[in-house]
């Protein structure tokens, strides 16, 4: 499952074999764990914020590590389990 996010700051992630840079000012479909990890670092937003200005062009891209993606995936799974427990307390 993917989520579309507006990129606030250029970034890449270490698990991308091609080293693709998500460029500020563009929207991309990205895996949920990547979107979550990038949002925690304030690299992305759901939509372009009012008054947003692009970062300096000479600023190097931020890097999300594999560990950050693994942690984000674990957090998303924990949130999903918690949501199921609230909806049906018998599920554990």
C-alpha positions as semicolon CSV with decimal commas, in nm:
position;residue;x (nm);y (nm);z (nm)
1;X;0,000;0,000;0,000
2;X;0,128;0,345;-0,087
3;X;0,057;0,697;0,029
4;X;0,100;1,013;-0,173
5;X;0,317;1,274;0,000
6;X;0,446;1,620;-0,087
7;X;0,823;1,640;-0,036
8;X;0,935;1,937;0,172
9;X;1,310;1,864;0,166
10;X;1,517;1,658;-0,079
11;X;1,580;1,313;0,066
12;X;1,678;0,961;-0,026
13;X;1,672;0,634;0,160
14;X;1,951;0,381;0,191
15;X;1,742;0,079;0,091
16;X;1,674;0,226;-0,256
17;X;1,920;0,039;-0,481
18;X;1,916;0,319;-0,741
19;X;1,976;0,597;-0,490
20;X;1,671;0,789;-0,616
21;X;1,632;1,133;-0,460
22;X;1,281;1,246;-0,372
23;X;1,294;1,610;-0,474
24;X;1,140;1,892;-0,274
25;X;0,835;2,045;-0,437
26;X;0,711;1,719;-0,591
27;X;0,454;1,466;-0,476
28;X;0,531;1,095;-0,483
29;X;0,352;0,772;-0,407
30;X;0,563;0,598;-0,144
31;X;0,532;0,289;0,076
32;X;0,356;0,356;0,407
33;X;0,670;0,289;0,614
34;X;0,873;0,533;0,406
35;X;0,598;0,798;0,429
36;X;0,578;0,748;0,807
37;X;0,956;0,764;0,860
38;X;0,986;1,073;0,638
39;X;0,697;1,245;0,818
40;X;0,865;1,184;1,156
41;X;1,169;1,371;1,024
42;X;0,944;1,643;0,875
43;X;1,063;1,566;0,522
44;X;0,712;1,523;0,377
45;X;0,358;1,650;0,422
46;X;0,017;1,527;0,308
47;X;-0,009;1,831;0,082
48;X;0,188;2,143;0,003
49;X;0,172;2,374;0,306
50;X;0,050;2,729;0,256
51;X;0,347;2,961;0,221
52;X;0,594;2,675;0,160
53;X;0,917;2,779;-0,007
54;X;1,170;2,535;-0,151
55;X;1,494;2,477;0,040
56;X;1,827;2,612;-0,084
57;X;1,943;2,438;-0,399
58;X;2,290;2,357;-0,262
59;X;2,157;2,175;0,043
60;X;2,249;1,804;0,023
61;X;1,961;1,556;0,044
62;X;1,867;1,412;0,382
63;X;1,916;1,036;0,419
64;X;1,669;0,797;0,578
65;X;1,839;0,481;0,701
66;X;1,717;0,124;0,674
67;X;1,681;0,122;1,054
68;X;1,442;0,419;1,042
69;X;1,228;0,235;0,785
70;X;1,224;-0,083;0,996
71;X;1,123;0,117;1,305
72;X;0,849;0,297;1,111
73;X;0,712;-0,036;0,983
74;X;0,706;-0,171;1,340
75;X;0,526;0,142;1,465
76;X;0,263;0,112;1,191
77;X;0,203;-0,255;1,277
78;X;0,170;-0,169;1,647
79;X;-0,080;0,108;1,568
80;X;-0,280;-0,132;1,353
81;X;-0,286;-0,397;1,630
82;X;-0,397;-0,131;1,878
83;X;-0,677;-0,017;1,646
84;X;-0,801;-0,375;1,611
85;X;-0,794;-0,425;1,990
86;X;-1,008;-0,113;2,039
87;X;-1,257;-0,224;1,774
88;X;-1,271;-0,583;1,905
89;X;-1,120;-0,629;2,252
90;X;-1,115;-1,009;2,207
91;X;-0,847;-0,982;1,936
92;X;-0,496;-1,018;2,077
